[in-house]
Amino acid sequence: MSAAEMISLEEAQKLVARAVKALPVERVTLLDAVGRVAAEDVVSDIDVSPFAHAAMDGFALRSKQIEQATPDAPVRLRVAAEIAAGDCLGNDVGEDECVRIMTGAPIPTWADTVVKYEIVENVEGDGHAGSVVAFKAASAPGANIRDAGEEARAGEVIVSAGEIISSAGAGFLASCGAVEVPVHARPRVAVIAIGSELVEPPSIPAPGKIRNSNSYAMAACVQAAGAIPVMLPIVEDTMEALCDAIDSATRQYDFVVTTGGASNGDFDFIKPVVEQLGELMMTSVNMRPGKAQTFGIVNGTPVFGLPGNPSAAYCGFELIIRPALRKMQGFPEATRPVVRASLSRDVRKKDPRRIFLRGTLERTESGLVITPAKNQSSGSFAGLQRSTCLAVMPEGLESKRAGDCVDCILMDVPEGTVI
């Protein structure tokens, strides 16, 4: 297969995925680890919890003391002491005694059950030390007690390699003494807009000029993929300027993304630049929007040239670049979830390529319905802002009627989500 040959989306995804690998491991703090992938197994340094403790406020005692208790014949016990969270009670108590205990407080070695405060009657006093309380039912051994090591044992793997650290996971890791987590480094991605017509916002464009919006959109896509975007200066439409920019960027960053200059016009130079500086591996993909997709390796660094049209650049990034950036971070799932939905209106197909319609999903009584955006221009950001999915029109010229079902890629749902 030559680089000039148009390939399928699946071939493009595999080609780019094969060219990247997970980045080296780094150790980061718990907060920095949230949302990232553990690169190695993490173990607990202690039992969690390190001691058996009360699951609720109540009274700790021996279950045998009240095994005969009934509403008609309650068992009365004197409250010998109180145990708050952080306290310990080493002394034993008499057969006619119990202790008041708070949630999280350690269970005395002699006690095997906790009766919650609300179902115990105060006979004398207010339920604190020195009071007499009545129990009207038996309580099973282990009731309302969280055992030592219930969550984890010392030396046990608490987070496995490949597992994504959640917000709750940060708390679990902290309780297990793991305040740093080994994760794969986040790729630093250079984002370069190509075009002599571009000016940086908020500058007011002169006649013939437009604002550079693609860099911001692609940098946002990079950031949403978990990577680190670095927006580099606009590059004018000359072979020399683009050569210098690509050569420099590939020596400093883990991945390079350009927008513009990916077609076959007189001032489209990304393909010859990649071919001159390194290995050109791909130039077009059988999809719309986004046929012109350039990919290659320069100085050992992946370089991906996206089209200049916003929707084309966005679709190319989300469908091909995003999975590669996530692979570099060790994420296990490569693609967004896909659902079946019925079209809200007829869609006439005039292009044999696979078409991705921007649209919104709605859940109705009859199921999911996809409404394609009215403006499907590849030069529009507005339709993308208001879209939540991409409706897939397969290769060929078969049109679809309202009510027909199509695959919809959920662009606002993370990879690996069960729908």
C-alpha positions in Angstrom: 0.0 0.0 0.0 1.4 3.4 -1.0 1.0 6.5 1.1 -0.9 8.1 -1.8 -3.6 5.4 -1.7 -6.9 6.3 0.0 -7.5 3.9 2.9 -10.4 3.1 5.1 -10.9 4.7 8.5 -10.2 1.4 10.2 -6.9 1.0 8.3 -6.0 4.6 9.3 -6.7 4.0 12.9 -4.6 0.8 13.0 -1.8 2.5 11.1 -1.5 5.4 13.5 -2.0 3.1 16.6 0.9 0.9 15.4 3.1 3.9 15.2 2.7 4.9 18.9 3.3 3.2 22.2 2.7 3.9 25.9 5.0 6.6 27.2 7.5 6.0 30.0 6.3 5.7 33.6 6.3 8.7 36.0 5.1 9.0 39.6 2.5 11.7 40.3 0.5 12.8 43.3 -2.9 11.5 43.9 -4.7 14.5 42.6 -2.6 14.5 39.4 -3.4 10.8 39.0 -7.2 11.1 38.9 -8.4 10.2 35.4 -5.1 8.6 34.4 -4.1 5.0 34.1 -2.0 3.1 36.6 1.1 1.9 34.8 2.0 -0.6 37.6 0.2 -2.5 40.3 -0.1 -0.5 43.6 -0.2 -2.3 46.9 -1.4 -1.2 50.4 1.1 -0.7 53.2 -1.4 -1.7 55.9 -4.6 -3.4 56.5 -7.5 -1.1 55.7 -9.1 -0.6 58.1 -6.2 -1.4 60.5 -8.7 -2.4 63.2 -12.3 -3.5 63.6 -14.5 -0.4 64.2 -18.1 0.6 64.7 -20.1 1.1 61.6 -22.5 3.4 63.4 -23.2 5.1 66.8 -24.4 2.6 69.3 -23.4 0.3 72.1 -20.7 -2.4 72.0 -21.1 -5.6 73.9 -20.9 -9.3 73.8 -23.8 -10.8 71.7 -24.4 -13.5 74.4 -25.3 -10.8 76.9 -28.5 -10.0 75.1 -29.3 -13.2 73.2 -32.4 -13.7 75.3 -33.7 -10.1 75.0 -37.2 -9.5 73.8 -39.6 -6.5 73.8 -41.4 -8.1 76.8 -38.3 -9.1 78.6 -35.5 -6.6 77.8 -32.0 -7.0 79.0 -30.6 -4.1 81.0 -26.9 -3.2 81.0 -25.0 -0.4 82.6 -22.9 1.9 80.3 -19.4 1.4 81.7 -17.6 3.9 79.4 -17.6 5.7 76.1 -15.4 5.2 73.1 -15.0 8.0 70.6 -13.3 7.8 67.2 -9.6 7.8 67.8 -9.9 6.4 71.4 -9.1 2.9 72.6 -10.6 0.9 75.5 -8.4 -1.8 76.7 -10.2 -2.8 79.9 -12.8 -5.6 79.9 -16.3 -4.9 81.4 -18.6 -6.9 83.5 -21.3 -9.2 82.3 -23.9 -6.6 83.1 -22.1 -3.8 81.3 -21.6 -2.4 77.8 -19.9 0.7 76.3 -21.2 3.5 74.3 -19.3 3.7 71.0 -19.2 6.2 68.1 -18.9 5.6 64.4 -15.3 4.7 63.4 -14.2 4.0 67.0 -12.2 0.7 67.5 -14.2 -2.3 68.8 -12.9 -3.5 72.2 -11.4 -7.0 72.0 -14.0 -8.5 74.2 -17.0 -7.1 72.2 -18.4 -8.8 69.1 -21.5 -6.8 68.2 -22.8 -3.2 68.1 -26.5 -2.2 68.7 -27.4 1.1 67.1 -28.3 3.8 69.4 -31.8 4.5 68.1 -33.2 1.1 69.1 -31.9 1.1 72.7 -34.0 2.5 75.5 -32.6 4.8 78.1 -33.8 3.5 81.5 -31.6 5.6 83.7 -29.6 8.6 82.5 -29.1 9.8 79.0 -27.2 6.8 77.5 -23.8 8.1 78.4 -21.3 6.5 80.9 -23.1 5.7 84.1 -26.5 5.2 82.5 -28.6 2.1 82.3 -30.0 1.1 78.9 -32.4 -1.7 77.8 -32.0 -4.0 74.8 -35.2 -5.5 73.5 -33.8 -7.9 70.8 -30.8 -10.0 70.3 -27.9 -8.8 68.1 -25.9 -11.2 65.9 -22.1 -11.4 66.2 -20.5 -9.0 63.8 -23.5 -6.7 63.5 -22.6 -3.1 62.7 -18.9 -3.9 62.8 -16.5 -3.3 60.0 -13.7 -5.9 60.3 -10.0 -5.1 60.1 -8.7 -5.5 56.6 -12.2 -5.4 55.2 -11.1 -3.1 52.2 -7.6 -4.3 51.8 -4.8 -6.3 53.4 -1.2 -5.2 53.8 0.7 -6.1 50.6 -2.5 -6.6 48.6 -2.9 -5.1 45.1 -5.4 -2.3 45.5 -5.1 -0.8 42.0 -4.0 -2.9 39.1 -1.9 -1.8 36.1 -4.2 -0.5 33.4 -6.9 0.6 35.9 -8.1 4.2 35.6 -7.8 6.2 38.8 -11.2 7.7 39.8 -11.9 10.4 42.4 -13.0 7.7 44.9 -9.9 5.7 44.0 -7.8 8.7 45.2 -9.3 8.3 48.6 -8.8 4.5 48.6 -5.2 5.0 47.6 -4.7 7.5 50.4 -6.1 5.2 53.0 -3.7 2.5 51.8 -0.7 4.9 52.1 -0.1 5.3 48.3 0.3 9.0 48.0 2.1 8.7 44.7 0.9 6.6 41.7 2.9 5.3 38.8 1.3 6.4 35.5 2.3 6.7 31.9 3.5 10.3 31.1 1.0 12.5 29.3 2.1 13.1 25.7 3.1 16.7 25.0 1.4 17.6 21.7 2.5 20.4 19.4 -0.4 22.1 17.6 0.5 24.0 14.5 -1.9 26.0 12.3 -0.7 26.4 8.7 -1.8 29.3 6.5 -0.6 32.8 5.5 -4.2 33.9 5.8 -4.4 33.3 9.5 -4.1 35.9 12.3 -4.3 35.3 16.0 -7.4 36.3 17.9 -8.4 38.8 19.1 -6.9 40.6 16.2 -9.4 42.0 13.7 -8.7 40.2 10.4 -7.6 42.5 7.5 -9.2 41.8 4.1 -8.4 38.3 3.0 -7.4 37.2 6.5 -9.2 35.0 9.0 -8.7 34.2 12.7 -6.8 31.1 13.7 -9.6 29.0 15.4 -8.3 25.6 14.5 -5.4 25.7 16.9 -7.7 26.4 19.8 -10.1 23.6 18.8 -7.3 21.1 18.3 -5.6 22.1 21.5 -8.9 21.6 23.3 -9.3 18.2 21.8 -5.7 17.3 22.9 -6.5 18.4 26.4 -9.8 16.5 26.5 -7.9 13.4 25.4 -5.7 13.7 28.5 -2.6 15.0 26.7 -0.8 18.3 27.1 -1.4 20.7 24.2 1.3 23.3 23.2 0.1 25.8 20.6 3.0 26.9 18.4 3.1 30.0 16.2 1.2 30.1 12.9 3.3 28.9 10.0 3.1 30.7 6.6 2.4 28.8 3.4 6.0 28.1 2.3 7.9 24.8 2.1 10.8 26.3 4.0 8.8 27.7 6.9 6.9 24.4 7.4 10.0 22.3 7.1 11.7 24.3 9.9 8.6 24.2 12.1 8.0 20.4 11.7 11.7 19.6 12.2 11.9 21.7 15.3 8.6 20.4 16.8 9.3 16.8 16.3 12.6 17.1 18.2 10.8 18.6 21.2 7.4 17.0 21.5 5.8 13.5 21.6 3.3 14.1 18.8 2.7 16.9 16.3 -0.7 17.9 14.9 -1.0 20.5 12.1 -4.2 21.9 10.5 -4.3 23.2 7.0 -2.1 22.5 4.0 -3.2 18.9 3.8 -4.8 18.9 0.3 -3.2 19.1 -3.1 -3.2 22.8 -3.8 -0.2 24.9 -4.8 0.3 26.0 -1.2 -0.4 22.7 0.5 3.0 21.5 1.8 2.4 19.1 4.8 2.7 16.0 2.6 5.9 16.9 0.9 7.4 18.2 4.1 6.8 14.9 6.0 8.0 12.9 3.0 11.2 15.0 2.8 12.0 15.0 6.5 10.9 11.5 7.4 8.5 8.7 6.4 5.1 9.5 4.8 2.7 6.8 5.6 -0.8 8.1 4.8 -2.4 10.9 2.7 -6.1 10.3 2.5 -8.9 8.4 4.3 -12.2 7.2 2.8 -14.4 9.5 5.0 -16.3 12.8 4.8 -15.5 15.3 6.2 -11.8 14.8 6.4 -10.6 12.9 3.3 -7.2 14.7 3.3 -5.4 13.2 6.3 -1.6 13.2 6.3 0.4 11.0 8.7 4.0 10.1 9.0 7.1 9.9 11.2 9.7 12.6 11.5 12.7 12.3 13.8 10.9 9.4 15.4 7.9 11.5 16.3 4.3 11.0 14.8 3.2 13.9 12.7 -0.5 14.2 11.7 -1.6 16.8 9.2 -5.3 17.6 9.5 -7.4 19.5 6.9 -8.0 23.2 7.5 -11.8 22.9 7.5 -12.9 22.9 11.1 -15.3 19.9 10.9 -12.9 17.9 8.8 -10.1 18.6 11.3 -12.4 17.7 14.3 -13.6 14.4 12.8 -10.0 13.4 11.9 -8.8 14.2 15.3 -11.6 12.4 17.2 -11.6 9.3 15.1 -7.9 8.8 14.5 -5.7 11.0 16.7 -7.5 10.7 19.9 -7.3 6.9 20.1 -3.6 7.1 19.5 -3.0 9.7 22.2 -5.0 7.6 24.7 -2.9 4.6 23.8 0.2 6.6 24.6 -1.3 7.1 28.1 -2.1 3.4 28.6 -5.9 3.7 28.3 -7.4 0.3 27.5 -10.4 1.5 25.4 -9.7 3.0 22.1 -13.0 4.2 20.7 -16.1 6.1 21.9 -19.3 4.2 22.6 -21.7 3.6 19.6 -25.5 3.3 19.8 -28.2 2.7 17.3 -30.7 5.6 16.7 -33.4 6.3 14.2 -33.0 9.3 11.9 -35.5 12.2 12.4 -35.5 13.1 8.7 -34.5 11.8 5.3 -30.8 11.9 4.4 -29.8 11.8 0.8 -26.4 10.4 0.1 -24.5 11.7 -3.0 -20.9 10.8 -2.0 -19.8 7.1 -1.8 -17.4 7.8 1.1 -18.3 7.0 4.7 -20.0 10.2 5.9 -20.2 11.4 9.5 -23.2 13.7 10.1 -22.9 16.0 13.1 -26.1 15.8 15.2 -27.9 15.6 18.5 -29.5 12.6 20.2 -32.8 12.6 21.9 -34.4 9.8 24.0 -38.1 9.4 23.0 -40.8 6.9 24.0 -39.9 4.9 20.9 -36.2 5.0 21.5 -33.1 7.1 20.5 -33.6 9.6 17.7 -30.7 11.4 15.9 -31.4 14.8 14.4 -28.6 15.8 12.0 -27.5 19.4 12.2 -28.9 21.5 9.3 -25.5 22.9 8.5 -23.2 20.0 7.6 -20.5 22.3 6.1 -17.0 21.1 6.8 -16.1 24.7 7.3 -18.4 25.3 10.3 -17.6 25.1 14.1 -21.1 26.2 15.1 -22.7 22.8 14.1 -20.0 21.0 16.1 -20.6 23.1 19.2 -24.2 22.1 19.3 -23.7 18.4 18.3 -23.3 15.5 20.7 -22.7 12.6 18.2 -21.7 11.6 14.8 -24.2 9.7 12.7 -22.5 7.2 10.4 -23.6 6.9 6.8 -21.8 3.8 5.4 -19.8 3.7 2.2 -21.9 3.6 -0.9 -24.8 5.7 -2.3 -27.7 4.3 -0.3 -29.8 7.1 1.1 -31.7 6.9 4.4 -35.3 7.7 5.2 -36.7 9.1 8.4 -37.0 6.3 10.9 -34.1 4.3 9.5 -31.5 3.2 12.2 -27.9 4.2 11.9 -24.8 3.9 14.1 -24.1 7.0 16.2 -20.7 7.7 17.8 -21.2 9.4 21.2 -18.7 12.3 21.2 -19.7 13.4 24.8 -19.3 10.0 26.4 -15.9 8.6 27.5 -14.4 5.5 26.0 -15.3 2.3 27.8 -18.6 3.6 29.1 -21.3 0.9 29.1 -24.4 2.2 27.3 
